[in-house]
Amino acid sequence: MSSIQKETIAEIVKKFGKKENDTGAPEVQVAILTQRIKDLTEHVKIHKKDHHNRRGLSQMVGQRRRLLRYIKKEDYNQYFELIKELGLRK
């Protein structure tokens, strides 16, 4: 989590969390991962031979996919609201 500023994480938790310090909610985790993926994608575009960060990016995308699958299974409407809010799919 060191790649994102604390203020950014606090804003994400405030927006997607159920409580003030609710960093464990799957919706919050997906939102934080989405921000990290966006940042790391820009880094990998610039540094094309940085294979270590490329692997980390792949792992984050997989983790986000698993969390989204869980949210979809638990609450279908919440899943579509989250997808729309984060702009992940069309």
C-alpha positions as CSV (number, residue, x, y, z in Angstrom):
1,M,0.0,0.0,0.0
2,S,3.0,2.3,0.1
3,S,2.5,3.2,-3.6
4,I,-0.7,5.2,-2.9
5,Q,-0.8,8.2,-0.6
6,K,-2.6,7.9,2.7
7,E,-5.0,10.7,1.7
8,T,-6.0,8.8,-1.4
9,I,-6.7,5.7,0.6
10,A,-8.7,7.7,3.2
11,E,-10.8,9.2,0.4
12,I,-11.5,5.8,-1.1
13,V,-12.4,4.3,2.4
14,K,-14.7,7.3,3.0
15,K,-16.4,6.8,-0.3
16,F,-16.8,3.0,-0.5
17,G,-16.6,1.9,3.2
18,K,-19.6,1.3,5.4
19,K,-17.8,2.8,8.4
20,E,-15.0,5.4,8.8
21,N,-12.1,2.9,9.1
22,D,-13.6,0.1,7.0
23,T,-10.6,-1.0,5.0
24,G,-11.5,-4.6,5.0
25,A,-14.8,-4.4,3.1
26,P,-14.4,-6.0,-0.4
27,E,-15.8,-2.9,-2.1
28,V,-13.0,-0.8,-0.5
29,Q,-10.4,-3.4,-1.3
30,V,-11.5,-3.4,-5.0
31,A,-11.4,0.4,-5.1
32,I,-7.9,0.6,-3.6
33,L,-6.7,-2.1,-6.0
34,T,-8.2,-0.3,-8.9
35,Q,-6.3,2.9,-7.9
36,R,-3.0,0.9,-7.5
37,I,-3.6,-0.8,-10.9
38,K,-4.1,2.5,-12.6
39,D,-0.9,3.9,-11.1
40,L,1.2,0.8,-11.8
41,T,-0.1,0.6,-15.4
42,E,1.3,4.1,-16.1
43,H,4.6,3.0,-14.6
44,V,4.8,-0.1,-16.7
45,K,4.0,1.9,-19.9
46,I,7.0,4.1,-19.3
47,H,9.4,1.3,-18.0
48,K,8.7,-1.5,-20.5
49,K,11.4,-3.8,-19.2
50,D,10.3,-3.7,-15.5
51,H,9.1,-7.3,-15.3
52,H,8.9,-7.4,-11.5
53,N,6.3,-4.7,-11.4
54,R,4.5,-6.2,-14.4
55,R,4.2,-9.4,-12.4
56,G,2.9,-7.5,-9.4
57,L,0.4,-5.8,-11.7
58,S,-0.9,-9.2,-12.9
59,Q,-1.3,-10.3,-9.4
60,M,-3.3,-7.3,-8.4
61,V,-5.6,-7.7,-11.4
62,G,-6.1,-11.3,-10.4
63,Q,-6.9,-10.3,-6.8
64,R,-9.3,-7.7,-7.9
65,R,-11.0,-10.3,-10.2
66,R,-11.4,-12.7,-7.3
67,L,-12.9,-9.9,-5.0
68,L,-15.3,-8.8,-7.7
69,R,-16.4,-12.4,-8.2
70,Y,-17.1,-12.6,-4.5
71,I,-19.1,-9.4,-4.5
72,K,-21.1,-10.5,-7.5
73,K,-21.9,-13.8,-5.7
74,E,-22.9,-12.1,-2.4
75,D,-24.8,-9.0,-3.7
76,Y,-25.5,-8.7,-7.5
77,N,-26.8,-5.2,-7.4
78,Q,-23.8,-3.9,-5.3
79,Y,-21.5,-5.5,-7.9
80,F,-23.0,-3.5,-10.8
81,E,-23.0,-0.3,-8.7
82,L,-19.3,-0.8,-7.9
83,I,-18.4,-1.6,-11.6
84,K,-20.3,1.5,-12.7
85,E,-18.7,3.7,-10.0
86,L,-15.1,2.6,-10.8
87,G,-15.6,2.6,-14.5
88,L,-14.3,-0.9,-14.9
89,R,-16.5,-2.3,-17.7
90,K,-18.9,-0.8,-20.2
